[in-house]
């Protein structure tokens, strides 16, 4: 519905609209006019998100390290001169003494098999942590995009009753102005109506500011697509994932999974620290070339680590890793409690907003309309004052704004619950 505004009331809105259009121009240049549903906004948000790109790269990097973590380390090439004289007539000659030889060989370290297996498991755990982080960030991104979309939608919905109030006051002002011209009414009523209209217009301007801010917040996720008109909202009375099921399976909470994977990684570090008490070994095979008068030689050497005084080194490493694992376990338990309280709080918000919406629709909105009709009837019959009509109009607008706010509160709680788990977005 479109209302004609008087010149003095229209000028502030026209100025503000021009400013808003100027600010919105960069967004609108590349955008289409197709309505933007929430599902498409989620898809665009994922496609444009640097956050998901960064975490995807971290996951790919961790995945690259898994196959090589349990492999043997690279062998070492060793070469040099053994037993070279440094004094006497044969000093620095490698071909005169029978003990001197040019030597080349290969050395290979052999960590014990259990350690190599644990290293592979640790790399896999690090990959799982990054995968859990990616799932948590996807869910968080979808939730933030949904909240930004809903905030813009309901900011636009809240503008409607304000604009309609301005239009109704203008129609009333036209009627009163005609009555004044005919000498049937005094100018005080016209001044009261004009003042009420200007106040209502000021609220429209303020609401336009809120709409622009909400649109720029959505543009942070969607860029130019944020300037498209929004499609109808999703059904906030139903969930893709029932809250009761989420509470029963709290371990599936994306952020809770991150804590669980970090705890598993810490437990693997404990096992690796315990394994450090077991010695590793290395093998070296070398070929030594001596002077022409002497035989060449082959050397085979085996080296074995000796965990000497383990209580001062390996045992302390093990104790430190065990304490870190206990820290990770405590953090996971704390997070579970917080997530459960958060879930229950969101569900309480959703239920309360639903009750309020029902009360608005069944009681408050009909009552506000009846009050306006009654005030108008009394005023037109000459038995009431214009102030009663203005107050009834204002009260009706406030009730409608409260109804929109209750819808927004339910939709916001719905988004926080419904997008707790990441949704698969079709390309």
Secondary structure, DSSP 8 states (H G I E B T S, - for coil): ------HHHHHHHHHHHHHHHHHHHHHHTT--SS-B-HHHHHHHHHHH-HHHHHHHHHHHHHHHHHHHHTS----EEEEEEES---SSTTTT-SSSSTT-EEEEEEEEEE--HHHHHHHHHHHHHHHHHHHHHHHHHHHHHHHHHHHHHHHHHHHHHHHHHHHHHHHHHHHHHHHHHHHHHTTSS-HHHHHHHHHHHHHHHHHHHHHHHHHHHHHHHHHHHHGGGGGS-B-----TT--SS-HHHHHHTGGGSHHHHHHHHHHHHHHHHHHHHHHTTS--EEEEEEEEE--TTS--EEEEEEEE---TTGGGTHHHHHHHHHHHHHHHHHHHHHHHHHHHHHHHHHHHHHHHHHHHHHHIIIIIHHHHHHHHHHHHHHHHTTSS-HHHHHHHHHHHHHHHHHHHHHHHHHHHHHHHHHTSS------
